Amino acid sequence: DSLGFRQKIVPGDVNWMTAGRGIVHSERSPDEDRPHDQPVHGIQTWVALPVEHEDTTPAFVHHAADTLPSFS
């Protein structure tokens, strides 16, 4: 992305991006994964910032699956 992050995401991980006053990113499969047939799983959810925070500093935080709470 335009902040310099390059992060592979796997099932169960969460990438939290705050657009704020501007961030650009692309979503691509790693070169080594492209020759292989594989399913793509994912969901992208957008959460609006309150008006008073719309021009906040852009940010990116990766949360690996094993660091997140889970339940059965």
PyMOL Python script that loads the backbone (N, CA, C, O; Angstrom):
from pymol import cmd

cmd.read_pdbstr("""\
ATOM      1  N   ASP A   1       0.831  -1.191   0.000  1.00  0.00           N
ATOM      2  CA  ASP A   1       0.000   0.000   0.000  1.00  0.00           C
ATOM      3  C   ASP A   1       0.868   1.244   0.000  1.00  0.00           C
ATOM      4  O   ASP A   1       2.096   1.161   0.030  1.00  0.00           O
ATOM      5  N   SER A   2       0.230   2.375  -0.033  1.00  0.00           N
ATOM      6  CA  SER A   2       0.979   3.629  -0.103  1.00  0.00           C
ATOM      7  C   SER A   2       1.685   3.985   1.208  1.00  0.00           C
ATOM      8  O   SER A   2       2.440   4.956   1.255  1.00  0.00           O
ATOM      9  N   LEU A   3       1.451   3.216   2.263  1.00  0.00           N
ATOM     10  CA  LEU A   3       2.188   3.416   3.516  1.00  0.00           C
ATOM     11  C   LEU A   3       3.430   2.528   3.580  1.00  0.00           C
ATOM     12  O   LEU A   3       4.241   2.649   4.499  1.00  0.00           O
ATOM     13  N   GLY A   4       3.575   1.630   2.588  1.00  0.00           N
ATOM     14  CA  GLY A   4       4.745   0.758   2.539  1.00  0.00           C
ATOM     15  C   GLY A   4       4.515  -0.642   3.087  1.00  0.00           C
ATOM     16  O   GLY A   4       5.464  -1.421   3.175  1.00  0.00           O
ATOM     17  N   PHE A   5       3.292  -0.984   3.456  1.00  0.00           N
ATOM     18  CA  PHE A   5       3.010  -2.321   3.984  1.00  0.00           C
ATOM     19  C   PHE A   5       2.783  -3.305   2.845  1.00  0.00           C
ATOM     20  O   PHE A   5       2.158  -2.973   1.837  1.00  0.00           O
ATOM     21  N   ARG A   6       3.298  -4.523   3.017  1.00  0.00           N
ATOM     22  CA  ARG A   6       3.052  -5.626   2.099  1.00  0.00           C
ATOM     23  C   ARG A   6       2.790  -6.823   2.998  1.00  0.00           C
ATOM     24  O   ARG A   6       3.708  -7.325   3.647  1.00  0.00           O
ATOM     25  N   GLN A   7       1.550  -7.283   3.040  1.00  0.00           N
ATOM     26  CA  GLN A   7       1.176  -8.296   4.022  1.00  0.00           C
ATOM     27  C   GLN A   7       0.351  -9.398   3.379  1.00  0.00           C
ATOM     28  O   GLN A   7      -0.707  -9.133   2.808  1.00  0.00           O
ATOM     29  N   LYS A   8       0.833 -10.642   3.471  1.00  0.00           N
ATOM     30  CA  LYS A   8       0.036 -11.788   3.034  1.00  0.00           C
ATOM     31  C   LYS A   8      -1.004 -12.054   4.111  1.00  0.00           C
ATOM     32  O   LYS A   8      -0.704 -12.023   5.305  1.00  0.00           O
ATOM     33  N   ILE A   9      -2.219 -12.312   3.678  1.00  0.00           N
ATOM     34  CA  ILE A   9      -3.295 -12.626   4.623  1.00  0.00           C
ATOM     35  C   ILE A   9      -3.771 -14.040   4.333  1.00  0.00           C
ATOM     36  O   ILE A   9      -3.975 -14.411   3.177  1.00  0.00           O
ATOM     37  N   VAL A  10      -3.947 -14.825   5.386  1.00  0.00           N
ATOM     38  CA  VAL A  10      -4.410 -16.206   5.258  1.00  0.00           C
ATOM     39  C   VAL A  10      -5.711 -16.354   6.042  1.00  0.00           C
ATOM     40  O   VAL A  10      -6.036 -15.495   6.862  1.00  0.00           O
ATOM     41  N   PRO A  11      -6.466 -17.440   5.801  1.00  0.00           N
ATOM     42  CA  PRO A  11      -7.740 -17.608   6.502  1.00  0.00           C
ATOM     43  C   PRO A  11      -7.609 -17.419   8.013  1.00  0.00           C
ATOM     44  O   PRO A  11      -6.727 -17.990   8.654  1.00  0.00           O
ATOM     45  N   GLY A  12      -8.495 -16.615   8.555  1.00  0.00           N
ATOM     46  CA  GLY A  12      -8.518 -16.334   9.986  1.00  0.00           C
ATOM     47  C   GLY A  12      -7.827 -15.034  10.372  1.00  0.00           C
ATOM     48  O   GLY A  12      -8.088 -14.492  11.446  1.00  0.00           O
ATOM     49  N   ASP A  13      -6.946 -14.525   9.507  1.00  0.00           N
ATOM     50  CA  ASP A  13      -6.255 -13.264   9.781  1.00  0.00           C
ATOM     51  C   ASP A  13      -7.201 -12.088   9.535  1.00  0.00           C
ATOM     52  O   ASP A  13      -8.199 -12.212   8.825  1.00  0.00           O
ATOM     53  N   VAL A  14      -6.867 -10.955  10.131  1.00  0.00           N
ATOM     54  CA  VAL A  14      -7.605  -9.711   9.907  1.00  0.00           C
ATOM     55  C   VAL A  14      -6.591  -8.606   9.621  1.00  0.00           C
ATOM     56  O   VAL A  14      -5.642  -8.408  10.381  1.00  0.00           O
ATOM     57  N   ASN A  15      -6.800  -7.898   8.530  1.00  0.00           N
ATOM     58  CA  ASN A  15      -6.033  -6.688   8.254  1.00  0.00           C
ATOM     59  C   ASN A  15      -6.966  -5.509   8.468  1.00  0.00           C
ATOM     60  O   ASN A  15      -8.029  -5.439   7.851  1.00  0.00           O
ATOM     61  N   TRP A  16      -6.581  -4.586   9.332  1.00  0.00           N
ATOM     62  CA  TRP A  16      -7.404  -3.419   9.659  1.00  0.00           C
ATOM     63  C   TRP A  16      -6.720  -2.188   9.072  1.00  0.00           C
ATOM     64  O   TRP A  16      -5.629  -1.805   9.494  1.00  0.00           O
ATOM     65  N   MET A  17      -7.374  -1.585   8.102  1.00  0.00           N
ATOM     66  CA  MET A  17      -6.816  -0.415   7.435  1.00  0.00           C
ATOM     67  C   MET A  17      -7.698   0.786   7.736  1.00  0.00           C
ATOM     68  O   MET A  17      -8.916   0.728   7.568  1.00  0.00           O
ATOM     69  N   THR A  18      -7.085   1.867   8.178  1.00  0.00           N
ATOM     70  CA  THR A  18      -7.801   3.116   8.394  1.00  0.00           C
ATOM     71  C   THR A  18      -7.418   4.059   7.267  1.00  0.00           C
ATOM     72  O   THR A  18      -6.262   4.469   7.158  1.00  0.00           O
ATOM     73  N   ALA A  19      -8.389   4.404   6.427  1.00  0.00           N
ATOM     74  CA  ALA A  19      -8.108   5.249   5.269  1.00  0.00           C
ATOM     75  C   ALA A  19      -7.781   6.673   5.697  1.00  0.00           C
ATOM     76  O   ALA A  19      -6.836   7.269   5.179  1.00  0.00           O
ATOM     77  N   GLY A  20      -8.530   7.216   6.615  1.00  0.00           N
ATOM     78  CA  GLY A  20      -8.271   8.578   7.074  1.00  0.00           C
ATOM     79  C   GLY A  20      -8.161   9.548   5.922  1.00  0.00           C
ATOM     80  O   GLY A  20      -9.038   9.601   5.059  1.00  0.00           O
ATOM     81  N   ARG A  21      -7.085  10.317   5.905  1.00  0.00           N
ATOM     82  CA  ARG A  21      -6.939  11.328   4.851  1.00  0.00           C
ATOM     83  C   ARG A  21      -6.367  10.757   3.566  1.00  0.00           C
ATOM     84  O   ARG A  21      -6.106  11.504   2.624  1.00  0.00           O
ATOM     85  N   GLY A  22      -6.166   9.436   3.509  1.00  0.00           N
ATOM     86  CA  GLY A  22      -5.786   8.828   2.244  1.00  0.00           C
ATOM     87  C   GLY A  22      -4.800   7.690   2.333  1.00  0.00           C
ATOM     88  O   GLY A  22      -3.733   7.820   2.933  1.00  0.00           O
ATOM     89  N   ILE A  23      -5.167   6.566   1.729  1.00  0.00           N
ATOM     90  CA  ILE A  23      -4.279   5.411   1.604  1.00  0.00           C
ATOM     91  C   ILE A  23      -4.697   4.684   0.327  1.00  0.00           C
ATOM     92  O   ILE A  23      -5.882   4.621   0.000  1.00  0.00           O
ATOM     93  N   VAL A  24      -3.733   4.146  -0.378  1.00  0.00           N
ATOM     94  CA  VAL A  24      -3.992   3.404  -1.598  1.00  0.00           C
ATOM     95  C   VAL A  24      -3.444   2.002  -1.408  1.00  0.00           C
ATOM     96  O   VAL A  24      -2.358   1.829  -0.856  1.00  0.00           O
ATOM     97  N   HIS A  25      -4.197   0.983  -1.869  1.00  0.00           N
ATOM     98  CA  HIS A  25      -3.695  -0.382  -1.765  1.00  0.00           C
ATOM     99  C   HIS A  25      -4.206  -1.214  -2.942  1.00  0.00           C
ATOM    100  O   HIS A  25      -5.134  -0.821  -3.649  1.00  0.00           O
ATOM    101  N   SER A  26      -3.584  -2.357  -3.127  1.00  0.00           N
ATOM    102  CA  SER A  26      -4.058  -3.325  -4.112  1.00  0.00           C
ATOM    103  C   SER A  26      -4.086  -4.691  -3.439  1.00  0.00           C
ATOM    104  O   SER A  26      -3.353  -4.945  -2.483  1.00  0.00           O
ATOM    105  N   GLU A  27      -4.930  -5.548  -3.947  1.00  0.00           N
ATOM    106  CA  GLU A  27      -5.051  -6.897  -3.402  1.00  0.00           C
ATOM    107  C   GLU A  27      -4.626  -7.869  -4.487  1.00  0.00           C
ATOM    108  O   GLU A  27      -5.266  -7.970  -5.533  1.00  0.00           O
ATOM    109  N   ARG A  28      -3.539  -8.584  -4.227  1.00  0.00           N
ATOM    110  CA  ARG A  28      -2.967  -9.486  -5.221  1.00  0.00           C
ATOM    111  C   ARG A  28      -2.512 -10.773  -4.573  1.00  0.00           C
ATOM    112  O   ARG A  28      -2.096 -10.786  -3.415  1.00  0.00           O
ATOM    113  N   SER A  29      -2.591 -11.853  -5.323  1.00  0.00           N
ATOM    114  CA  SER A  29      -2.029 -13.123  -4.870  1.00  0.00           C
ATOM    115  C   SER A  29      -0.517 -13.050  -5.005  1.00  0.00           C
ATOM    116  O   SER A  29      -0.011 -12.430  -5.940  1.00  0.00           O
ATOM    117  N   PRO A  30       0.216 -13.677  -4.081  1.00  0.00           N
ATOM    118  CA  PRO A  30       1.675 -13.705  -4.208  1.00  0.00           C
ATOM    119  C   PRO A  30       2.075 -14.424  -5.503  1.00  0.00           C
ATOM    120  O   PRO A  30       1.391 -15.353  -5.933  1.00  0.00           O
ATOM    121  N   ASP A  31       3.163 -14.003  -6.114  1.00  0.00           N
ATOM    122  CA  ASP A  31       3.625 -14.599  -7.365  1.00  0.00           C
ATOM    123  C   ASP A  31       3.720 -16.121  -7.275  1.00  0.00           C
ATOM    124  O   ASP A  31       3.345 -16.822  -8.215  1.00  0.00           O
ATOM    125  N   GLU A  32       4.222 -16.635  -6.145  1.00  0.00           N
ATOM    126  CA  GLU A  32       4.410 -18.084  -6.010  1.00  0.00           C
ATOM    127  C   GLU A  32       3.089 -18.850  -5.956  1.00  0.00           C
ATOM    128  O   GLU A  32       3.069 -20.050  -6.229  1.00  0.00           O
ATOM    129  N   ASP A  33       1.990 -18.186  -5.609  1.00  0.00           N
ATOM    130  CA  ASP A  33       0.681 -18.846  -5.534  1.00  0.00           C
ATOM    131  C   ASP A  33      -0.089 -18.789  -6.851  1.00  0.00           C
ATOM    132  O   ASP A  33      -1.033 -19.559  -7.032  1.00  0.00           O
ATOM    133  N   ARG A  34       0.275 -17.925  -7.756  1.00  0.00           N
ATOM    134  CA  ARG A  34      -0.508 -17.706  -8.971  1.00  0.00           C
ATOM    135  C   ARG A  34      -0.587 -18.911  -9.906  1.00  0.00           C
ATOM    136  O   ARG A  34      -1.635 -19.103 -10.523  1.00  0.00           O
ATOM    137  N   PRO A  35       0.456 -19.737 -10.052  1.00  0.00           N
ATOM    138  CA  PRO A  35       0.340 -20.856 -10.989  1.00  0.00           C
ATOM    139  C   PRO A  35      -0.562 -21.986 -10.487  1.00  0.00           C
ATOM    140  O   PRO A  35      -0.877 -22.891 -11.260  1.00  0.00           O
ATOM    141  N   HIS A  36      -0.981 -21.968  -9.245  1.00  0.00           N
ATOM    142  CA  HIS A  36      -1.755 -23.054  -8.642  1.00  0.00           C
ATOM    143  C   HIS A  36      -3.236 -22.691  -8.557  1.00  0.00           C
ATOM    144  O   HIS A  36      -3.595 -21.565  -8.212  1.00  0.00           O
ATOM    145  N   ASP A  37      -4.090 -23.671  -8.881  1.00  0.00           N
ATOM    146  CA  ASP A  37      -5.519 -23.475  -8.672  1.00  0.00           C
ATOM    147  C   ASP A  37      -5.780 -23.509  -7.173  1.00  0.00           C
ATOM    148  O   ASP A  37      -5.330 -24.417  -6.475  1.00  0.00           O
ATOM    149  N   GLN A  38      -6.500 -22.527  -6.693  1.00  0.00           N
ATOM    150  CA  GLN A  38      -6.810 -22.485  -5.269  1.00  0.00           C
ATOM    151  C   GLN A  38      -8.038 -21.623  -5.055  1.00  0.00           C
ATOM    152  O   GLN A  38      -8.253 -20.643  -5.769  1.00  0.00           O
ATOM    153  N   PRO A  39      -8.838 -21.989  -4.076  1.00  0.00           N
ATOM    154  CA  PRO A  39     -10.010 -21.149  -3.789  1.00  0.00           C
ATOM    155  C   PRO A  39      -9.575 -19.846  -3.127  1.00  0.00           C
ATOM    156  O   PRO A  39      -8.532 -19.778  -2.476  1.00  0.00           O
ATOM    157  N   VAL A  40     -10.380 -18.836  -3.304  1.00  0.00           N
ATOM    158  CA  VAL A  40     -10.133 -17.549  -2.661  1.00  0.00           C
ATOM    159  C   VAL A  40     -11.234 -17.351  -1.625  1.00  0.00           C
ATOM    160  O   VAL A  40     -12.419 -17.421  -1.952  1.00  0.00           O
ATOM    161  N   HIS A  41     -10.847 -17.107  -0.391  1.00  0.00           N
ATOM    162  CA  HIS A  41     -11.799 -16.884   0.689  1.00  0.00           C
ATOM    163  C   HIS A  41     -11.547 -15.509   1.272  1.00  0.00           C
ATOM    164  O   HIS A  41     -10.395 -15.114   1.453  1.00  0.00           O
ATOM    165  N   GLY A  42     -12.582 -14.793   1.562  1.00  0.00           N
ATOM    166  CA  GLY A  42     -12.367 -13.507   2.203  1.00  0.00           C
ATOM    167  C   GLY A  42     -13.632 -12.693   2.280  1.00  0.00           C
ATOM    168  O   GLY A  42     -14.625 -12.967   1.605  1.00  0.00           O
ATOM    169  N   ILE A  43     -13.569 -11.700   3.108  1.00  0.00           N
ATOM    170  CA  ILE A  43     -14.655 -10.747   3.232  1.00  0.00           C
ATOM    171  C   ILE A  43     -14.007  -9.387   3.466  1.00  0.00           C
ATOM    172  O   ILE A  43     -13.030  -9.267   4.205  1.00  0.00           O
ATOM    173  N   GLN A  44     -14.557  -8.390   2.838  1.00  0.00           N
ATOM    174  CA  GLN A  44     -14.066  -7.028   3.045  1.00  0.00           C
ATOM    175  C   GLN A  44     -15.221  -6.214   3.591  1.00  0.00           C
ATOM    176  O   GLN A  44     -16.294  -6.149   2.991  1.00  0.00           O
ATOM    177  N   THR A  45     -14.991  -5.601   4.725  1.00  0.00           N
ATOM    178  CA  THR A  45     -16.019  -4.809   5.392  1.00  0.00           C
ATOM    179  C   THR A  45     -15.499  -3.391   5.570  1.00  0.00           C
ATOM    180  O   THR A  45     -14.356  -3.187   5.978  1.00  0.00           O
ATOM    181  N   TRP A  46     -16.326  -2.430   5.268  1.00  0.00           N
ATOM    182  CA  TRP A  46     -15.972  -1.021   5.425  1.00  0.00           C
ATOM    183  C   TRP A  46     -16.710  -0.462   6.624  1.00  0.00           C
ATOM    184  O   TRP A  46     -17.915  -0.665   6.771  1.00  0.00           O
ATOM    185  N   VAL A  47     -15.989   0.241   7.479  1.00  0.00           N
ATOM    186  CA  VAL A  47     -16.570   0.885   8.652  1.00  0.00           C
ATOM    187  C   VAL A  47     -16.288   2.379   8.530  1.00  0.00           C
ATOM    188  O   VAL A  47     -15.133   2.792   8.431  1.00  0.00           O
ATOM    189  N   ALA A  48     -17.337   3.179   8.536  1.00  0.00           N
ATOM    190  CA  ALA A  48     -17.166   4.630   8.392  1.00  0.00           C
ATOM    191  C   ALA A  48     -16.628   5.237   9.687  1.00  0.00           C
ATOM    192  O   ALA A  48     -17.059   4.893  10.788  1.00  0.00           O
ATOM    193  N   LEU A  49     -15.685   6.139   9.519  1.00  0.00           N
ATOM    194  CA  LEU A  49     -15.182   6.881  10.670  1.00  0.00           C
ATOM    195  C   LEU A  49     -16.160   7.995  11.019  1.00  0.00           C
ATOM    196  O   LEU A  49     -16.841   8.514  10.135  1.00  0.00           O
ATOM    197  N   PRO A  50     -16.239   8.368  12.284  1.00  0.00           N
ATOM    198  CA  PRO A  50     -17.030   9.548  12.634  1.00  0.00           C
ATOM    199  C   PRO A  50     -16.479  10.764  11.890  1.00  0.00           C
ATOM    200  O   PRO A  50     -15.277  10.845  11.637  1.00  0.00           O
ATOM    201  N   VAL A  51     -17.334  11.685  11.548  1.00  0.00           N
ATOM    202  CA  VAL A  51     -16.947  12.865  10.761  1.00  0.00           C
ATOM    203  C   VAL A  51     -15.713  13.555  11.334  1.00  0.00           C
ATOM    204  O   VAL A  51     -14.835  13.971  10.579  1.00  0.00           O
ATOM    205  N   GLU A  52     -15.636  13.679  12.646  1.00  0.00           N
ATOM    206  CA  GLU A  52     -14.513  14.398  13.260  1.00  0.00           C
ATOM    207  C   GLU A  52     -13.177  13.656  13.104  1.00  0.00           C
ATOM    208  O   GLU A  52     -12.129  14.221  13.416  1.00  0.00           O
ATOM    209  N   HIS A  53     -13.193  12.393  12.623  1.00  0.00           N
ATOM    210  CA  HIS A  53     -11.963  11.610  12.444  1.00  0.00           C
ATOM    211  C   HIS A  53     -11.679  11.284  10.978  1.00  0.00           C
ATOM    212  O   HIS A  53     -10.766  10.512  10.684  1.00  0.00           O
ATOM    213  N   GLU A  54     -12.446  11.859  10.062  1.00  0.00           N
ATOM    214  CA  GLU A  54     -12.277  11.519   8.650  1.00  0.00           C
ATOM    215  C   GLU A  54     -10.906  11.888   8.097  1.00  0.00           C
ATOM    216  O   GLU A  54     -10.443  11.237   7.160  1.00  0.00           O
ATOM    217  N   ASP A  55     -10.250  12.890   8.629  1.00  0.00           N
ATOM    218  CA  ASP A  55      -8.931  13.295   8.149  1.00  0.00           C
ATOM    219  C   ASP A  55      -7.801  12.806   9.047  1.00  0.00           C
ATOM    220  O   ASP A  55      -6.723  13.400   9.071  1.00  0.00           O
ATOM    221  N   THR A  56      -8.041  11.733   9.777  1.00  0.00           N
ATOM    222  CA  THR A  56      -7.016  11.180  10.655  1.00  0.00           C
ATOM    223  C   THR A  56      -5.874  10.589   9.831  1.00  0.00           C
ATOM    224  O   THR A  56      -6.012  10.397   8.623  1.00  0.00           O
ATOM    225  N   THR A  57      -4.771  10.308  10.470  1.00  0.00           N
ATOM    226  CA  THR A  57      -3.619   9.704   9.805  1.00  0.00           C
ATOM    227  C   THR A  57      -3.990   8.301   9.335  1.00  0.00           C
ATOM    228  O   THR A  57      -4.560   7.533  10.111  1.00  0.00           O
ATOM    229  N   PRO A  58      -3.680   7.940   8.070  1.00  0.00           N
ATOM    230  CA  PRO A  58      -3.960   6.592   7.599  1.00  0.00           C
ATOM    231  C   PRO A  58      -3.115   5.577   8.369  1.00  0.00           C
ATOM    232  O   PRO A  58      -2.026   5.895   8.846  1.00  0.00           O
ATOM    233  N   ALA A  59      -3.632   4.354   8.483  1.00  0.00           N
ATOM    234  CA  ALA A  59      -2.922   3.332   9.257  1.00  0.00           C
ATOM    235  C   ALA A  59      -3.256   1.940   8.737  1.00  0.00           C
ATOM    236  O   ALA A  59      -4.273   1.736   8.075  1.00  0.00           O
ATOM    237  N   PHE A  60      -2.379   0.982   9.049  1.00  0.00           N
ATOM    238  CA  PHE A  60      -2.580  -0.424   8.696  1.00  0.00           C
ATOM    239  C   PHE A  60      -2.070  -1.266   9.850  1.00  0.00           C
ATOM    240  O   PHE A  60      -0.970  -1.036  10.354  1.00  0.00           O
ATOM    241  N   VAL A  61      -2.875  -2.255  10.276  1.00  0.00           N
ATOM    242  CA  VAL A  61      -2.468  -3.173  11.347  1.00  0.00           C
ATOM    243  C   VAL A  61      -2.890  -4.577  10.943  1.00  0.00           C
ATOM    244  O   VAL A  61      -4.043  -4.798  10.575  1.00  0.00           O
ATOM    245  N   HIS A  62      -1.959  -5.529  11.010  1.00  0.00           N
ATOM    246  CA  HIS A  62      -2.236  -6.940  10.709  1.00  0.00           C
ATOM    247  C   HIS A  62      -2.454  -7.683  12.016  1.00  0.00           C
ATOM    248  O   HIS A  62      -1.693  -7.515  12.968  1.00  0.00           O
ATOM    249  N   HIS A  63      -3.499  -8.508  12.058  1.00  0.00           N
ATOM    250  CA  HIS A  63      -3.791  -9.345  13.229  1.00  0.00           C
ATOM    251  C   HIS A  63      -3.807 -10.794  12.761  1.00  0.00           C
ATOM    252  O   HIS A  63      -4.745 -11.216  12.085  1.00  0.00           O
ATOM    253  N   ALA A  64      -2.787 -11.550  13.111  1.00  0.00           N
ATOM    254  CA  ALA A  64      -2.724 -12.965  12.746  1.00  0.00           C
ATOM    255  C   ALA A  64      -3.826 -13.736  13.473  1.00  0.00           C
ATOM    256  O   ALA A  64      -4.202 -13.389  14.592  1.00  0.00           O
ATOM    257  N   ALA A  65      -4.335 -14.780  12.828  1.00  0.00           N
ATOM    258  CA  ALA A  65      -5.448 -15.551  13.387  1.00  0.00           C
ATOM    259  C   ALA A  65      -5.178 -16.021  14.815  1.00  0.00           C
ATOM    260  O   ALA A  65      -6.075 -15.994  15.657  1.00  0.00           O
ATOM    261  N   ASP A  66      -3.937 -16.453  15.092  1.00  0.00           N
ATOM    262  CA  ASP A  66      -3.642 -16.986  16.426  1.00  0.00           C
ATOM    263  C   ASP A  66      -3.565 -15.908  17.513  1.00  0.00           C
ATOM    264  O   ASP A  66      -3.370 -16.236  18.684  1.00  0.00           O
ATOM    265  N   THR A  67      -3.712 -14.633  17.149  1.00  0.00           N
ATOM    266  CA  THR A  67      -3.710 -13.562  18.139  1.00  0.00           C
ATOM    267  C   THR A  67      -5.125 -13.054  18.425  1.00  0.00           C
ATOM    268  O   THR A  67      -5.324 -12.181  19.270  1.00  0.00           O
ATOM    269  N   LEU A  68      -6.107 -13.613  17.706  1.00  0.00           N
ATOM    270  CA  LEU A  68      -7.488 -13.137  17.836  1.00  0.00           C
ATOM    271  C   LEU A  68      -8.309 -14.071  18.709  1.00  0.00           C
ATOM    272  O   LEU A  68      -8.064 -15.278  18.719  1.00  0.00           O
ATOM    273  N   PRO A  69      -9.271 -13.541  19.435  1.00  0.00           N
ATOM    274  CA  PRO A  69     -10.141 -14.404  20.228  1.00  0.00           C
ATOM    275  C   PRO A  69     -10.985 -15.293  19.312  1.00  0.00           C
ATOM    276  O   PRO A  69     -11.310 -14.907  18.190  1.00  0.00           O
ATOM    277  N   SER A  70     -11.328 -16.461  19.790  1.00  0.00           N
ATOM    278  CA  SER A  70     -12.189 -17.372  19.018  1.00  0.00           C
ATOM    279  C   SER A  70     -13.133 -18.091  19.965  1.00  0.00           C
ATOM    280  O   SER A  70     -12.951 -18.079  21.182  1.00  0.00           O
ATOM    281  N   PHE A  71     -14.141 -18.716  19.383  1.00  0.00           N
ATOM    282  CA  PHE A  71     -15.090 -19.492  20.175  1.00  0.00           C
ATOM    283  C   PHE A  71     -15.571 -20.656  19.342  1.00  0.00           C
ATOM    284  O   PHE A  71     -15.479 -20.627  18.115  1.00  0.00           O
ATOM    285  N   SER A  72     -16.082 -21.678  19.997  1.00  0.00           N
ATOM    286  CA  SER A  72     -16.610 -22.871  19.314  1.00  0.00           C
ATOM    287  C   SER A  72     -18.098 -22.938  19.472  1.00  0.00           C
ATOM    288  O   SER A  72     -18.731 -23.867  18.970  1.00  0.00           O
TER     289      SER A  72
END
""", "prot")
cmd.dss("prot")
cmd.show_as("cartoon", "prot")
cmd.util.cbc("prot")
cmd.orient("prot")
